Amino acid sequence: MVIHMANLFITIKQASKILGVSPLTLRNWDNNGKLKAHRHPMNNYRVYKIEDLETVIRDIEAGTGRRISTKKEIKKLIVKHLRDDE
């Protein structure tokens, strides 16, 4: 069985842990169009594509020219990246 990462979704709680930000921050980013959430068809909860999170992390890594190793670094760089887009 082949699983395509593009089709995998995670909850807002899981995404917040991966990115090192609060669920409220992710809701704000969604409302501001910075990181769009999808809606679960059964309960309308926010869910995030793993591929979208990977893209954000790759963009940040490319901008810094180095690998990101800690959650704290990821959080700082994500916030900076999204603020720079304003």
QUIHUPE-V766485 format. One record per residue. N is the residue number from 1. RES is the residue in one small letter. PSI is psi in degrees with one decimal (999 if undefined). OMEGA is omega as a letter, one per 20 degrees, with the letter a starting at -180 (NA if undefined). Layout:
n:res:psi:omega
N:RES:PSI:OMEGA
N:RES:PSI:OMEGA
This chain:
n:res:psi:omega
1:m:133.0:r
2:v:129.2:r
3:i:125.1:r
4:h:127.2:a
5:m:-29.5:a
6:a:-22.5:a
7:n:4.6:a
8:l:132.6:r
9:f:150.5:r
10:i:161.4:a
11:t:167.1:r
12:i:-36.0:r
13:k:-44.2:r
14:q:-43.3:r
15:a:-38.9:a
16:s:-36.2:r
17:k:-41.5:a
18:i:-44.2:a
19:l:-14.0:r
20:g:29.4:r
21:v:167.3:a
22:s:157.9:r
23:p:-34.0:r
24:l:-39.6:r
25:t:-43.8:r
26:l:-38.7:r
27:r:-43.0:r
28:n:-43.9:r
29:w:-39.2:r
30:d:-47.6:a
31:n:-30.6:r
32:n:-0.4:r
33:g:14.5:a
34:k:-36.3:r
35:l:96.9:a
36:k:134.2:r
37:a:156.2:r
38:h:167.6:a
39:r:134.4:r
40:h:131.4:a
41:p:-23.0:a
42:m:-35.9:a
43:n:-1.6:r
44:n:14.9:r
45:y:154.1:r
46:r:135.5:r
47:v:154.4:a
48:y:139.3:r
49:k:133.4:r
50:i:-39.1:r
51:e:-39.0:r
52:d:-40.3:r
53:l:-41.4:r
54:e:-38.0:r
55:t:-44.2:r
56:v:-46.2:a
57:i:-42.5:r
58:r:-42.4:r
59:d:-41.2:r
60:i:-43.7:r
61:e:-40.6:a
62:a:-37.7:r
63:g:-28.8:a
64:t:-18.3:a
65:g:17.7:r
66:r:163.4:r
67:r:145.4:r
68:i:127.3:a
69:s:-25.7:a
70:t:152.5:r
71:k:-37.5:a
72:k:-42.2:r
73:e:-43.5:r
74:i:-47.1:a
75:k:-48.3:a
76:k:-44.8:a
77:l:-35.5:r
78:i:-46.7:r
79:v:-44.6:r
80:k:-44.7:a
81:h:-45.8:a
82:l:-33.4:r
83:r:-35.7:r
84:d:-25.4:a
85:d:-8.5:a
86:e:999:NA
